[in-house]
Amino acid sequence: TNDSIVVSATVPPTFNLALSSNVDSFSTALSSGSVKVSTGNTVTVSTNAKNGWFVWAFSVSSSGLTSVVGASNIPATTPGTTATVVAGTPGYVFGVTGNSAGTGSGAITVATAYSSNGTTTGSGLDTTIRQIASSSGTNAGATLTIKELAAISATTPAANDYTDTITIIGAGYF
């Protein structure tokens, strides 16, 4: 009557989010004649969370690209609302310009406001934590390409210290 063995095991939850770099910049100076796009970063997510994951972003300052030297800022567009940056009009947006699910069962969904065409669209960020993407299941090596876009007017004060600090947060949905 005692001829069975019950085998048990535990698979611990794992979640890893990594940024390709902690800096991003516009490769050429901003000009009133065109919309400029930053070089970008990659967010890589790996998790065994069966219900997927979420990635959020927020700006520490919430005012856009700010210059102390120029005593000015290039304003972020309305956060959480899709916006088009237009050459000659000051504006600054953040966007997900590409994604790849890597391996696993999860399909990636980019939040509509932050889905960027990589040339003119995105959305502003502020101090409110805003969801930028999610997945429906497990992923190993899922990637989000994120970039910033900016335009200025002919009267935007000259300075070389326009900055913004963006924080990226992620979590698995176990």
N, C-alpha and C positions, 0 to 999 in steps of 0.2 A: 504493500500500500504506500510505501514511501519511495517511489521510483522516479520523481520529477525534480527538476532543478529550475527555479525561477531566477532568471538573469535580469538585473536592473542596471540602468545607466542614466547619467545626467548629461545633457548638452547645455553648457552654460550660455547665457545670453552674451552676444558680442555686438559692439557698435564702434565703428571707427570713422571719424571725419578728419580729413587732412586737406590743407590748402597748399597749392603748388608754390605759393610765395606769400610773404606778409607785406609786400609792397606792390603797387600798380601805378602806372603813370601814363600820361599821354606822350607818345613818342615824338610828336611835333608840337610846337607852341600853338595855343588856341588862337583862332583868328575869327574875325567877324564874317569872313567870306565862306565859311564851311563849318559843318558839324564835325567835331573830332571824336575819335573812339580810342579808349585806353588800350594798352597791350593785353590786358586781361589776366585772369587767374583761373585755375581749375580747382573745383571742390570735388574731392573723391570720397565716396561713401561706401562702406562695406558693413553689412550687418546680416545676422541670421534671424532678425525679427520677422516672424511669419506674416505680420500685418503691414510690414513696410517701414518707412521712415519719413521724417519731415526735416526740411532745412528752412531756417528763418534768417532774416538779416535786419539790421538796424544801423542807423548812423548815430555816432556818439554826440555830434553837435546839432544835428537836425536842421542846419541852416544852409546846407549846400557846400560848395567849395569856397572856403573862407580864407581871406588874406589879411594878415595883421599889417603888413607893410602897406598895402594898397587901401586899407581900411574899407574893404569891400567884400562882397560875396557874389558868387554865381549861384542863384537860387535853385534848390531842388524843386522839381515840379510836384504837384499835389501827390503825396504819398498814397500808394495803393490804387492809383488811377492811371490807366494807360495814357501816355503822353507822347507827343511827337516833338522832338527838338528841331528847331528851325534856325538855319544860319542867319546871323544878324540879330537874333533875339536871345538874351541871356537865359540859359536853362541847363539843367544838369539832371541826368537820370542814371539809374542802375538797371541792368537787365541780364537775364540768362539768354545767351546767344546760341547755345547748343547743349545737347545732353546725350548720354549714352548709358544704357542700363547695365553694361558689363554682363556678368553671368548671374543667374538666379531667376526667380519667378516674378520679380517685380517689374511693373511698367511705370515709367516716370511721367508725372504730370507737372508742368510748369505753371505756376499761378499766372492767370491771364495778364494782369497788370505788369508782371515782370518778364513776360515773354518778349524778348527783343529781337528785331530783325538785324541787329548788329550795325545799323547805319544811322537810324533816326529815332527809334522807339525804345521805351522802357518806362520806368516809374521812379518817382522820388522816394527817398527814405527819410525817416525822422526817428525820434527816440522810441517810437512804438515798435515792438518786435513784430515783423510782418513775414508771413509764410511766402517763400519764393518757389518752393518745389516740394514734391512728395513722391513716394513710390508705394505701390500696392502689395509688395512682397519682399522677399529676400533679394539682396544684391551683393555681389562682390565686384568691386572696382567700378561702380556706377560713377559717372562724372557729370558735372555741370560746369559749363564754361560761362564765367561771369565777366562783364565789362561795364565800364562807365562811359557815358557819352556827354559831351558838353558843347555849348555854343555861347558866344559872347556878342556884345554889340560893339560898335566902333568907339563907344565911350567907357567901356569897362576899364577901370584903372589898371595900369601896368604894374605887375609885381611877379616875383618868382616863388612866392610862398603860398599859393592857393592850395589848400589841403582839405581833406575830409577823412575821417576814420570810420570804417565800416566793420561791424562785428558780424560774423557768421556763426550760427548755432545750429546744431542738429540733434536729433534723437530718434531712437528706434521705437516702433510701435509694437511692443511685445504683447 
